[in-house]
Amino acid sequence: MLDEKRVRVQTAPPDGRPAHAGDGWSASRIVEVDTGAAEVEETAIVGKPIPRIDGPMKVSGLQQYGADYYVPGMLFVKVVRSPYPHAQVQGIEASDALQLPGVKAVITAADIKGANRHGLAGPNRPALIPIGDNVRYIGDPVAIVVAETVEQAETAAKAVMVDYKQLPAVFDPEDALKHDAPKLNYDRDDNIVSTYNLERGDVEQALAEADAVIEQTYHVPSQDHVQLEPESGIATIDPEGNLTIIAASQDPFYILQMISQALAVPESKIRVKSIASGGSFGVKAHINVQVHLALAALVTKRPVKLVWSREESLLVHPKRHPARIHYKMGARKDGRITVIDVEVLSDSGAYPASSPYVFNVLCGAIPGPYDIPNIRVRGKVVATNNPIKGTFRGYGDPQGFTPTELTLTQMAAKLGIDPVHMRLINGHTPESKPTQHGVHIDHPVMLGETIRQALAVAGPKPEPSRSGLLVGRGMSCVMPTFDVAGGKWGSMAGTAANVEILPEGSAVVRCGVSEIGVGITTVLAQIASEELGVSIQNIQVVFGDSLISPKAGPSVASRQAYTAGNAVREACRLLHKRMKECAARELGVAPEELWTAWGKFVVEKEPSRSLSVPQVAAAMFRTGIDREVHYWFRATHAEYGHLYVTALVDLEVDPETGQIRVLQVVNSHDTGKALNPLNVRGQLIGGGSQALGWVLLEDLKVQNGRLLTPSLTEYLTPTSMDIPDSYKTVIIEAPYPTGPYGAKGVGEHGMDSTPAAILNAIYDAIGVMMTQWPVTSEALWKALRQ
Amino acid sequence: MYDTHTIRLTINGVEEETTVKPYATLLDALRDQLNHIEVKEGCAVGDCGACAVSLNGVTVCSCLVLARQADGAELVTAAGIGKPEKLHPLQEAFMDYGGIQCGFCTPGLILSSKALLDENPHPTRQDIKVALSGNYCRCTGYEQVIEAVLAAAEKMDGQNA
C-alpha cells in the first residue's frame, strides 16, 4: 500500500505569503501525504501556511483580552463564594459591607428577577445561591459586591456575613451512589446525573470462548485547563437598558440565552461580544464572569469589570471528568479482539455542567477505532461535592480511548503478537458501525494509513543514550469526531455567515465564531480571499459578536473549520456569482462568456477586456445591487464527522530516579484538506503537549472537596523543559466529501491520541502498565520496585 | 490610609510618571495606571511569566516587583520591541512559524526570547528551552516557538553580517 502513496515534503515557501515571511514552511517538518483516495481541491490561498491575521496584534501585546478593557466610570465586581463543600445558606447580612468606602451594591439571589440558573446541560447552576438553598462545592457563588475599586470590592466581599449550616457532604462517586448519601440533584432523589448502556452481541459467551482475557481497572484523572488568561470581562448598560457583555467565551449566543433566562432580560436587549480568548480548551464553553457582570450592570446602571484571580479560576471553572474504568477484553489467539466488557463511573462534581453529554462521548469512545463484535459498556456519572466537571479538549474522548489502547497493548504482549499488527487487523473497515453517537463511516477509512505514516516518519526505535536507561516505544490509535452542524440540538444545529463586498473592493466576513486561539478567523479570511479574489489584507473578519455576526454556534467539538468554513465559502460563492453577473452586464456580455481569474473577470474571447474586483464592487454600488450574502449551513448527512489519528511516542526512563525523558512524539492525522497547515500542526502539537501534561505532570489533588493544588505553584503544566526532543506531525489529506475543500476537524485530536502512546511507551520500557496517572518520577520509581 | 508615591519610569523610550500606593506592584502600575496592556497578568505570583518586562536590561516578572522599586528604571515591554506597523524580526518569526495561538503568553515569550538573543545570538535548541522555561504557554507546546526563535536568530545574524 505504502508504495502507492506519493509522500511529498514541501521545502519551498509556497505562494501567497507576505513579503516579510521567513522560510517557516521548510523548517516545520510537515509531511503532506497524497493518499490518492480522492482528488484534493487545488487552491491558491486556502491550504497555505498563511501567518495569522491577528499575529501583529498578538506579537506586540496589543491584542485586547477581557481584563484589558478600561471604561470610564467603571465599577469592580467581587464574588462572595462558599468556603464549605455542602451547606445551607440560612442568611446573608450585607449591612457592614455596604458601609465600607466605595461600596455601591451587595447583590444576592433576592435581587435576581429571572430563573437564576444557567448550564450547558440544561439550566441547573444557580447564578447566586438563594437563602434556603444549599451551596454544593467550595466556591459556589452566594453574593456579588460592586465597588469603586478592586480593593474596596475585595475588602467588602470579606465583610459580607453569610450564615451557613454545614451539611454532610459526599466526595467519592461510589459513596454518592449509596442510599444514605446526601442528595445533590435538584430534580432527582438520587445522585445519578446520567447513565450509559450499550450492548452488542453476546458478551458472556464471547468472554467464555476467548483465548485470552485481560481484566484491569484504570483510574483516569481529572485535569485543569490552565488557559493562560484567567476569566475576565466587562459589562455596560445604556440608558435604554441595553446590556453589552464583553468577555471571551466559546459561544456568545449560548451566553446570551443564559443571561436572558437567568436575569429576565429580553434577548433583544443583550449583546454578547466574545472577544479574543487567552486560551479556552473547552473551559470557556461554560458561563464564567458573564452572568455576574450582567447582573452587576443591571443593578448599578454603571459599567462593571470582573477579573478572576488565577486561584479563583482554578477553584471555580469546570474541569475534565475523571473516571474509574473497569475493563475486560477478550481476544482470539490470532489477535482478533472478540469482546470488551467495560464499567465506567465518573464524577460530575457539584453540578452536571455538561456531564450527560461528555459522559455519552466518553463511553461511546471506548471501542475506539476498532471493530469489536461483542461490546458491553455500562456507566454512571454521579454528583458529588467536588469541584465541577465540564468540557475539556476531547470532551471525554481521551478518557474513553486511553484504557482501550492500554488494554490492547497488554493483550498483544500476552498473545505474543506485534501491537501494530493487532491494531491493523482489528481496525475499522468501511462496513464497521462505530458506537459514537451520530457517526457513520461515510468516507475512506484512513486508520492504516495513519499508522503507516507514523511509523515511516518515526524511524527506528532509538537506543538508550547511556547504559542503565530503558527506552520504550508506544503507539495509540483513535477515531475522534467533529461536529458538522447537523445535530438536532439548537446551538449546534446550523452555522451562518454574512459576507459583504464593499464599494472599494475590500470585504467583510461576519461569522459568530469565537477566536479562542486556534486561528479560525485567519482560515475564514483565507476562504474569503480564495473565493472572492480579495487579498487577505483587505478582509476584516467580525467574529463573536451576537449583535452583528450571525449565529455560528459554539466553537467546540473541532467544528468551526468545517461548519463556519462551509458557511463562509458558500456565502462567498453566491456573492461571487452576483459579482460575475454585474461584471458581465458592465462588459456587455453574458456571464458564461466571462473567465474568472483570481481578482478579476475576463472576457474569454477578448482577454484585453476585463474588470477587476474593485471595479465590479464599485459598479454594484453604483447600480444598486445588494453587496451582501447571508448563508445558513447545516449538514444533513450525519451529526458528526469522524477521522483517525495515530500517535507514536519514544521515551527513555531512568530506573534509578524514575525520570522520564520524552524523545519523540509523532502525530499522524487524517486531516482532509489542511486549510492552514501551520494551524493544523499547532493544534496537533498543542494537544499533544496537554496530553503530555495530563499523563506525566498534572496532578489535580482534591481532598474533601478542597483543592490541594490551588495555584500554578502546586499544579504543574508543561514548561519548555518538559517537551519532547522532537515533535513530528503528518497531515494526511484524504478529503472529507462535504468538508470545505475536503477539510475535517482537528482542534482536539492531539489530546485524544497522545496519552495512550506515552503510557504504552512507558509499558514498553519498564514492562509495567501504569493504570493511573500522572506518572510522576515518584510514581514510576515506586512501580519499578513493586 | 496609605502614603502614595510618585514614580518616574522610562517605558519603551518614553518618560512617564504616576502615583502609586506603597504595595502596588509594577504590573498594577503598568496596566491600571499607565495603560500598558501588553503586560499581561496570568497569575500575579511569578509562576507564569505573562507579565515579563525588561527592567534596566534584566527580564523580570513585573508582578514580583513593587512599583516603587522600579522608580527611575528603564523598562521595555513587548510593544517596545516592535509595533504592528514595524515588527521586530523575532515577532515576524513568531507569526511565520506558528509560534502564537491565543497570544496571551506571547508578549512574555517575545521578551524572554529577545533577552536570549541579545546575550546569545546563536542559541541552540537547549539554550532556547532554558531561556523560555519561565514562560508558561498552554497552546503551542513550545515547539513552534522554539522554531521561531531559531529562525529569527538566523535571520538577524544575516542582517548583522
Interface residues (C-beta under 8 A of the other chain):
Chain A: R17 H20 A21 G22 D23 G24 A27 S28 P49 P51 R52 D54 G55 P56 M57 K58 V59 S60 G61 L62 Q63 Q64 Y65 A67 D68 Y70 H225 V226 Q227 L228 E229 P230 A276 S277 G278 G279 S280 F281 V307 S309 R310 I516 G517 V518 G519 L678 N679 R681 G682 I685 G686 G688 S689 Q690 L692 S711 L712 T713 T717 P718 T719 S720 M721 I723 Y727
Chain B: R31 D32 N35 I37 E38 V39 K40 E41 G42 C43 A44 V45 D47 C48 A50 T77 A78 A79 I81 G82 K83 P84 L87 Q91 E92 A93 F94 M95 D96 Y97 G98 I100 Q101 C102 G103 F104 C105 T106 P107 I110 I128 K129 V130 L132 S133 G134 N135 Y136 C137 R138 C139 T140 G141 Y142 E143 Q144 V145 I146 E147 A148 L150 A151 A152 K155
